[in-house]
Amino acid sequence: MEILTLPPSEASRAHNDFSEYLVRTKNTICGRHPIGVLLGALSELENGGRPAEIKWVRYEQSSKCFDIRDSSVSYASAYVKF
């Protein structure tokens, strides 16, 4: 979520960092494709002089992980503000 926060990051940088994060961690984020599309669109708007903010509203987990074998599903919600 820190990678995706605008500002301090810029949309184009967040787009690149998010892609690198997915490759590096192999994290199975269900919304990775829509997030990528959103960041791509925000990058284009930013290049046109319309920077945006991404504001996080809520974050929850289905359970806490205490061991490498534990699993959990995380839920996050945010909105975009111009």
Backbone atoms as SQL, in Angstrom:
CREATE TABLE atoms (id INTEGER PRIMARY KEY, chain TEXT, resi INTEGER, resn TEXT, atom TEXT, x REAL, y REAL, z REAL);
INSERT INTO atoms VALUES
  (1, 'A', 1, 'MET', 'N', 0.828, -1.189, 0.000),
  (2, 'A', 1, 'MET', 'CA', 0.000, 0.000, 0.000),
  (3, 'A', 1, 'MET', 'C', 0.871, 1.252, 0.000),
  (4, 'A', 2, 'GLU', 'N', 2.019, 1.156, 0.650),
  (5, 'A', 2, 'GLU', 'CA', 2.926, 2.306, 0.682),
  (6, 'A', 2, 'GLU', 'C', 3.394, 2.667, -0.726),
  (7, 'A', 3, 'ILE', 'N', 3.684, 1.662, -1.539),
  (8, 'A', 3, 'ILE', 'CA', 4.134, 1.887, -2.925),
  (9, 'A', 3, 'ILE', 'C', 3.074, 2.653, -3.707),
  (10, 'A', 4, 'LEU', 'N', 1.805, 2.375, -3.443),
  (11, 'A', 4, 'LEU', 'CA', 0.701, 2.931, -4.225),
  (12, 'A', 4, 'LEU', 'C', 0.207, 4.284, -3.737),
  (13, 'A', 5, 'THR', 'N', 0.734, 4.781, -2.640),
  (14, 'A', 5, 'THR', 'CA', 0.246, 6.032, -2.076),
  (15, 'A', 5, 'THR', 'C', 0.747, 7.224, -2.884),
  (16, 'A', 6, 'LEU', 'N', -0.189, 8.018, -3.376),
  (17, 'A', 6, 'LEU', 'CA', 0.112, 9.230, -4.142),
  (18, 'A', 6, 'LEU', 'C', -0.399, 10.443, -3.388),
  (19, 'A', 7, 'PRO', 'N', 0.359, 11.498, -3.182),
  (20, 'A', 7, 'PRO', 'CA', 1.807, 11.478, -3.034),
  (21, 'A', 7, 'PRO', 'C', 2.196, 10.742, -1.770),
  (22, 'A', 8, 'PRO', 'N', 3.416, 10.439, -1.478),
  (23, 'A', 8, 'PRO', 'CA', 4.624, 11.060, -1.985),
  (24, 'A', 8, 'PRO', 'C', 5.080, 10.527, -3.335),
  (25, 'A', 9, 'SER', 'N', 4.646, 9.325, -3.692),
  (26, 'A', 9, 'SER', 'CA', 5.068, 8.783, -4.977),
  (27, 'A', 9, 'SER', 'C', 4.336, 9.490, -6.112),
  (28, 'A', 10, 'GLU', 'N', 4.904, 9.420, -7.293),
  (29, 'A', 10, 'GLU', 'CA', 4.221, 9.871, -8.506),
  (30, 'A', 10, 'GLU', 'C', 3.614, 8.644, -9.156),
  (31, 'A', 11, 'ALA', 'N', 2.554, 8.818, -9.928),
  (32, 'A', 11, 'ALA', 'CA', 1.833, 7.687, -10.517),
  (33, 'A', 11, 'ALA', 'C', 2.741, 6.816, -11.372),
  (34, 'A', 12, 'SER', 'N', 3.571, 7.410, -12.200),
  (35, 'A', 12, 'SER', 'CA', 4.443, 6.613, -13.066),
  (36, 'A', 12, 'SER', 'C', 5.439, 5.809, -12.250),
  (37, 'A', 13, 'ARG', 'N', 5.963, 6.388, -11.183),
  (38, 'A', 13, 'ARG', 'CA', 6.904, 5.676, -10.312),
  (39, 'A', 13, 'ARG', 'C', 6.182, 4.560, -9.560),
  (40, 'A', 14, 'ALA', 'N', 4.984, 4.846, -9.069),
  (41, 'A', 14, 'ALA', 'CA', 4.204, 3.838, -8.355),
  (42, 'A', 14, 'ALA', 'C', 3.887, 2.660, -9.275),
  (43, 'A', 15, 'HIS', 'N', 3.561, 2.948, -10.544),
  (44, 'A', 15, 'HIS', 'CA', 3.257, 1.908, -11.519),
  (45, 'A', 15, 'HIS', 'C', 4.462, 0.987, -11.686),
  (46, 'A', 16, 'ASN', 'N', 5.624, 1.568, -11.865),
  (47, 'A', 16, 'ASN', 'CA', 6.856, 0.803, -12.028),
  (48, 'A', 16, 'ASN', 'C', 7.208, 0.026, -10.756),
  (49, 'A', 17, 'ASP', 'N', 7.142, 0.680, -9.614),
  (50, 'A', 17, 'ASP', 'CA', 7.479, 0.031, -8.343),
  (51, 'A', 17, 'ASP', 'C', 6.531, -1.117, -8.027),
  (52, 'A', 18, 'PHE', 'N', 5.261, -0.954, -8.342),
  (53, 'A', 18, 'PHE', 'CA', 4.277, -2.012, -8.098),
  (54, 'A', 18, 'PHE', 'C', 4.580, -3.227, -8.972),
  (55, 'A', 19, 'SER', 'N', 4.911, -3.006, -10.227),
  (56, 'A', 19, 'SER', 'CA', 5.273, -4.105, -11.125),
  (57, 'A', 19, 'SER', 'C', 6.504, -4.847, -10.611),
  (58, 'A', 20, 'GLU', 'N', 7.507, -4.093, -10.183),
  (59, 'A', 20, 'GLU', 'CA', 8.726, -4.709, -9.637),
  (60, 'A', 20, 'GLU', 'C', 8.433, -5.486, -8.359),
  (61, 'A', 21, 'TYR', 'N', 7.546, -4.955, -7.519),
  (62, 'A', 21, 'TYR', 'CA', 7.158, -5.628, -6.282),
  (63, 'A', 21, 'TYR', 'C', 6.512, -6.983, -6.581),
  (64, 'A', 22, 'LEU', 'N', 5.609, -7.017, -7.563),
  (65, 'A', 22, 'LEU', 'CA', 4.936, -8.265, -7.917),
  (66, 'A', 22, 'LEU', 'C', 5.924, -9.310, -8.416),
  (67, 'A', 23, 'VAL', 'N', 6.878, -8.899, -9.238),
  (68, 'A', 23, 'VAL', 'CA', 7.891, -9.829, -9.749),
  (69, 'A', 23, 'VAL', 'C', 8.769, -10.330, -8.606),
  (70, 'A', 24, 'ARG', 'N', 9.211, -9.408, -7.763),
  (71, 'A', 24, 'ARG', 'CA', 10.140, -9.751, -6.678),
  (72, 'A', 24, 'ARG', 'C', 9.501, -10.661, -5.635),
  (73, 'A', 25, 'THR', 'N', 8.260, -10.390, -5.248),
  (74, 'A', 25, 'THR', 'CA', 7.636, -11.113, -4.139),
  (75, 'A', 25, 'THR', 'C', 6.751, -12.273, -4.579),
  (76, 'A', 26, 'LYS', 'N', 6.325, -12.250, -5.852),
  (77, 'A', 26, 'LYS', 'CA', 5.354, -13.243, -6.348),
  (78, 'A', 26, 'LYS', 'C', 4.067, -13.236, -5.516),
  (79, 'A', 27, 'ASN', 'N', 3.748, -12.075, -4.953),
  (80, 'A', 27, 'ASN', 'CA', 2.549, -11.899, -4.149),
  (81, 'A', 27, 'ASN', 'C', 1.315, -12.036, -5.045),
  (82, 'A', 28, 'THR', 'N', 0.336, -12.782, -4.589),
  (83, 'A', 28, 'THR', 'CA', -0.872, -13.028, -5.388),
  (84, 'A', 28, 'THR', 'C', -1.962, -12.020, -5.029),
  (85, 'A', 29, 'ILE', 'N', -1.805, -10.822, -5.505),
  (86, 'A', 29, 'ILE', 'CA', -2.782, -9.761, -5.257),
  (87, 'A', 29, 'ILE', 'C', -3.893, -9.890, -6.295),
  (88, 'A', 30, 'CYS', 'N', -5.098, -10.173, -5.836),
  (89, 'A', 30, 'CYS', 'CA', -6.211, -10.409, -6.764),
  (90, 'A', 30, 'CYS', 'C', -6.487, -9.211, -7.667),
  (91, 'A', 31, 'GLY', 'N', -6.346, -8.017, -7.152),
  (92, 'A', 31, 'GLY', 'CA', -6.648, -6.824, -7.929),
  (93, 'A', 31, 'GLY', 'C', -5.444, -6.232, -8.643),
  (94, 'A', 32, 'ARG', 'N', -4.392, -7.030, -8.848),
  (95, 'A', 32, 'ARG', 'CA', -3.155, -6.483, -9.432),
  (96, 'A', 32, 'ARG', 'C', -3.362, -5.911, -10.826),
  (97, 'A', 33, 'HIS', 'N', -4.179, -6.541, -11.646),
  (98, 'A', 33, 'HIS', 'CA', -4.386, -6.033, -13.010),
  (99, 'A', 33, 'HIS', 'C', -5.182, -4.725, -13.009),
  (100, 'A', 34, 'PRO', 'N', -6.310, -4.636, -12.293),
  (101, 'A', 34, 'PRO', 'CA', -7.007, -3.347, -12.235),
  (102, 'A', 34, 'PRO', 'C', -6.153, -2.244, -11.595),
  (103, 'A', 35, 'ILE', 'N', -5.337, -2.598, -10.599),
  (104, 'A', 35, 'ILE', 'CA', -4.442, -1.605, -9.989),
  (105, 'A', 35, 'ILE', 'C', -3.448, -1.103, -11.032),
  (106, 'A', 36, 'GLY', 'N', -2.901, -2.011, -11.827),
  (107, 'A', 36, 'GLY', 'CA', -1.968, -1.625, -12.886),
  (108, 'A', 36, 'GLY', 'C', -2.614, -0.715, -13.916),
  (109, 'A', 37, 'VAL', 'N', -3.837, -1.027, -14.310),
  (110, 'A', 37, 'VAL', 'CA', -4.565, -0.184, -15.273),
  (111, 'A', 37, 'VAL', 'C', -4.813, 1.196, -14.673),
  (112, 'A', 38, 'LEU', 'N', -5.237, 1.232, -13.418),
  (113, 'A', 38, 'LEU', 'CA', -5.475, 2.516, -12.745),
  (114, 'A', 38, 'LEU', 'C', -4.195, 3.348, -12.699),
  (115, 'A', 39, 'LEU', 'N', -3.083, 2.738, -12.312),
  (116, 'A', 39, 'LEU', 'CA', -1.828, 3.479, -12.237),
  (117, 'A', 39, 'LEU', 'C', -1.370, 3.950, -13.611),
  (118, 'A', 40, 'GLY', 'N', -1.604, 3.136, -14.646),
  (119, 'A', 40, 'GLY', 'CA', -1.272, 3.559, -16.005),
  (120, 'A', 40, 'GLY', 'C', -2.087, 4.770, -16.426),
  (121, 'A', 41, 'ALA', 'N', -3.383, 4.751, -16.120),
  (122, 'A', 41, 'ALA', 'CA', -4.245, 5.887, -16.452),
  (123, 'A', 41, 'ALA', 'C', -3.847, 7.129, -15.661),
  (124, 'A', 42, 'LEU', 'N', -3.540, 6.952, -14.384),
  (125, 'A', 42, 'LEU', 'CA', -3.130, 8.089, -13.565),
  (126, 'A', 42, 'LEU', 'C', -1.791, 8.652, -14.030),
  (127, 'A', 43, 'SER', 'N', -0.922, 7.800, -14.540),
  (128, 'A', 43, 'SER', 'CA', 0.362, 8.261, -15.093),
  (129, 'A', 43, 'SER', 'C', 0.131, 9.160, -16.294),
  (130, 'A', 44, 'GLU', 'N', -0.785, 8.768, -17.172),
  (131, 'A', 44, 'GLU', 'CA', -1.092, 9.579, -18.355),
  (132, 'A', 44, 'GLU', 'C', -1.698, 10.920, -17.946),
  (133, 'A', 45, 'LEU', 'N', -2.601, 10.901, -16.986),
  (134, 'A', 45, 'LEU', 'CA', -3.194, 12.161, -16.499),
  (135, 'A', 45, 'LEU', 'C', -2.132, 13.036, -15.845),
  (136, 'A', 46, 'GLU', 'N', -1.241, 12.409, -15.101),
  (137, 'A', 46, 'GLU', 'CA', -0.154, 13.143, -14.453),
  (138, 'A', 46, 'GLU', 'C', 0.752, 13.805, -15.497),
  (139, 'A', 47, 'ASN', 'N', 1.054, 13.075, -16.571),
  (140, 'A', 47, 'ASN', 'CA', 1.873, 13.634, -17.657),
  (141, 'A', 47, 'ASN', 'C', 1.172, 14.806, -18.333),
  (142, 'A', 48, 'GLY', 'N', -0.160, 14.815, -18.290),
  (143, 'A', 48, 'GLY', 'CA', -0.936, 15.912, -18.864),
  (144, 'A', 48, 'GLY', 'C', -1.184, 17.045, -17.877),
  (145, 'A', 49, 'GLY', 'N', -0.533, 16.992, -16.718),
  (146, 'A', 49, 'GLY', 'CA', -0.670, 18.076, -15.750),
  (147, 'A', 49, 'GLY', 'C', -1.785, 17.902, -14.740),
  (148, 'A', 50, 'ARG', 'N', -2.332, 16.683, -14.627),
  (149, 'A', 50, 'ARG', 'CA', -3.411, 16.437, -13.662),
  (150, 'A', 50, 'ARG', 'C', -2.985, 15.388, -12.647),
  (151, 'A', 51, 'PRO', 'N', -2.129, 15.749, -11.701),
  (152, 'A', 51, 'PRO', 'CA', -1.707, 14.771, -10.692),
  (153, 'A', 51, 'PRO', 'C', -2.876, 14.382, -9.781),
  (154, 'A', 52, 'ALA', 'N', -2.821, 13.175, -9.286),
  (155, 'A', 52, 'ALA', 'CA', -3.891, 12.664, -8.428),
  (156, 'A', 52, 'ALA', 'C', -3.329, 12.255, -7.076),
  (157, 'A', 53, 'GLU', 'N', -4.235, 12.067, -6.145),
  (158, 'A', 53, 'GLU', 'CA', -3.894, 11.521, -4.833),
  (159, 'A', 53, 'GLU', 'C', -4.642, 10.205, -4.669),
  (160, 'A', 54, 'ILE', 'N', -4.000, 9.241, -4.064),
  (161, 'A', 54, 'ILE', 'CA', -4.679, 8.011, -3.665),
  (162, 'A', 54, 'ILE', 'C', -4.745, 8.031, -2.144),
  (163, 'A', 55, 'LYS', 'N', -5.955, 8.001, -1.627),
  (164, 'A', 55, 'LYS', 'CA', -6.189, 8.038, -0.185),
  (165, 'A', 55, 'LYS', 'C', -6.735, 6.694, 0.272),
  (166, 'A', 56, 'TRP', 'N', -6.084, 6.094, 1.254),
  (167, 'A', 56, 'TRP', 'CA', -6.521, 4.804, 1.780),
  (168, 'A', 56, 'TRP', 'C', -7.605, 5.013, 2.820),
  (169, 'A', 57, 'VAL', 'N', -8.656, 4.199, 2.731),
  (170, 'A', 57, 'VAL', 'CA', -9.801, 4.321, 3.616),
  (171, 'A', 57, 'VAL', 'C', -9.753, 3.271, 4.720),
  (172, 'A', 58, 'ARG', 'N', -9.433, 2.035, 4.332),
  (173, 'A', 58, 'ARG', 'CA', -9.494, 0.948, 5.315),
  (174, 'A', 58, 'ARG', 'C', -8.619, -0.217, 4.888),
  (175, 'A', 59, 'TYR', 'N', -8.105, -0.941, 5.872),
  (176, 'A', 59, 'TYR', 'CA', -7.318, -2.148, 5.639),
  (177, 'A', 59, 'TYR', 'C', -7.713, -3.169, 6.698),
  (178, 'A', 60, 'GLU', 'N', -7.998, -4.373, 6.254),
  (179, 'A', 60, 'GLU', 'CA', -8.356, -5.467, 7.166),
  (180, 'A', 60, 'GLU', 'C', -7.673, -6.748, 6.699),
  (181, 'A', 61, 'GLN', 'N', -7.497, -7.685, 7.620),
  (182, 'A', 61, 'GLN', 'CA', -6.944, -9.006, 7.312),
  (183, 'A', 61, 'GLN', 'C', -7.909, -10.074, 7.807),
  (184, 'A', 62, 'SER', 'N', -7.961, -11.196, 7.074),
  (185, 'A', 62, 'SER', 'CA', -8.831, -12.291, 7.500),
  (186, 'A', 62, 'SER', 'C', -8.271, -12.974, 8.739),
  (187, 'A', 63, 'SER', 'N', -6.952, -12.961, 8.901),
  (188, 'A', 63, 'SER', 'CA', -6.309, -13.521, 10.091),
  (189, 'A', 63, 'SER', 'C', -4.874, -13.012, 10.152),
  (190, 'A', 64, 'LYS', 'N', -4.273, -13.105, 11.307),
  (191, 'A', 64, 'LYS', 'CA', -2.876, -12.710, 11.484),
  (192, 'A', 64, 'LYS', 'C', -1.974, -13.892, 11.111),
  (193, 'A', 65, 'CYS', 'N', -0.830, -13.584, 10.553),
  (194, 'A', 65, 'CYS', 'CA', 0.159, -14.616, 10.217),
  (195, 'A', 65, 'CYS', 'C', 1.273, -14.579, 11.252),
  (196, 'A', 66, 'PHE', 'N', 1.550, -15.740, 11.830),
  (197, 'A', 66, 'PHE', 'CA', 2.604, -15.851, 12.829),
  (198, 'A', 66, 'PHE', 'C', 3.728, -16.764, 12.370),
  (199, 'A', 67, 'ASP', 'N', 3.457, -17.544, 11.327),
  (200, 'A', 67, 'ASP', 'CA', 4.410, -18.522, 10.821),
  (201, 'A', 67, 'ASP', 'C', 4.408, -18.463, 9.302),
  (202, 'A', 68, 'ILE', 'N', 5.492, -18.859, 8.672),
  (203, 'A', 68, 'ILE', 'CA', 5.603, -18.822, 7.216),
  (204, 'A', 68, 'ILE', 'C', 4.525, -19.677, 6.536),
  (205, 'A', 69, 'ARG', 'N', 4.020, -20.685, 7.236),
  (206, 'A', 69, 'ARG', 'CA', 2.985, -21.563, 6.664),
  (207, 'A', 69, 'ARG', 'C', 1.580, -20.999, 6.821),
  (208, 'A', 70, 'ASP', 'N', 1.423, -19.939, 7.601),
  (209, 'A', 70, 'ASP', 'CA', 0.113, -19.307, 7.783),
  (210, 'A', 70, 'ASP', 'C', -0.299, -18.575, 6.512),
  (211, 'A', 71, 'SER', 'N', -1.577, -18.419, 6.331),
  (212, 'A', 71, 'SER', 'CA', -2.068, -17.636, 5.192),
  (213, 'A', 71, 'SER', 'C', -3.151, -16.678, 5.668),
  (214, 'A', 72, 'SER', 'N', -3.330, -15.654, 4.888),
  (215, 'A', 72, 'SER', 'CA', -4.298, -14.624, 5.230),
  (216, 'A', 72, 'SER', 'C', -4.710, -13.911, 3.954),
  (217, 'A', 73, 'VAL', 'N', -5.897, -13.357, 3.962),
  (218, 'A', 73, 'VAL', 'CA', -6.360, -12.515, 2.865),
  (219, 'A', 73, 'VAL', 'C', -6.474, -11.098, 3.412),
  (220, 'A', 74, 'SER', 'N', -5.917, -10.143, 2.669),
  (221, 'A', 74, 'SER', 'CA', -5.997, -8.742, 3.075),
  (222, 'A', 74, 'SER', 'C', -6.979, -8.005, 2.181),
  (223, 'A', 75, 'TYR', 'N', -7.655, -7.041, 2.760),
  (224, 'A', 75, 'TYR', 'CA', -8.635, -6.231, 2.048),
  (225, 'A', 75, 'TYR', 'C', -8.264, -4.766, 2.252),
  (226, 'A', 76, 'ALA', 'N', -8.196, -4.015, 1.180),
  (227, 'A', 76, 'ALA', 'CA', -7.877, -2.598, 1.280),
  (228, 'A', 76, 'ALA', 'C', -8.834, -1.813, 0.391),
  (229, 'A', 77, 'SER', 'N', -9.173, -0.628, 0.832),
  (230, 'A', 77, 'SER', 'CA', -10.011, 0.240, 0.005),
  (231, 'A', 77, 'SER', 'C', -9.393, 1.637, -0.019),
  (232, 'A', 78, 'ALA', 'N', -9.519, 2.262, -1.186),
  (233, 'A', 78, 'ALA', 'CA', -8.948, 3.593, -1.384),
  (234, 'A', 78, 'ALA', 'C', -9.798, 4.356, -2.384),
  (235, 'A', 79, 'TYR', 'N', -9.548, 5.646, -2.483),
  (236, 'A', 79, 'TYR', 'CA', -10.188, 6.453, -3.515),
  (237, 'A', 79, 'TYR', 'C', -9.154, 7.370, -4.125),
  (238, 'A', 80, 'VAL', 'N', -9.458, 7.828, -5.336),
  (239, 'A', 80, 'VAL', 'CA', -8.570, 8.739, -6.063),
  (240, 'A', 80, 'VAL', 'C', -9.170, 10.129, -5.992),
  (241, 'A', 81, 'LYS', 'N', -8.311, 11.099, -5.695),
  (242, 'A', 81, 'LYS', 'CA', -8.738, 12.494, -5.602),
  (243, 'A', 81, 'LYS', 'C', -7.865, 13.346, -6.519),
  (244, 'A', 82, 'PHE', 'N', -8.483, 14.235, -7.274),
  (245, 'A', 82, 'PHE', 'CA', -7.748, 15.150, -8.149),
  (246, 'A', 82, 'PHE', 'C', -7.738, 16.529, -7.560);
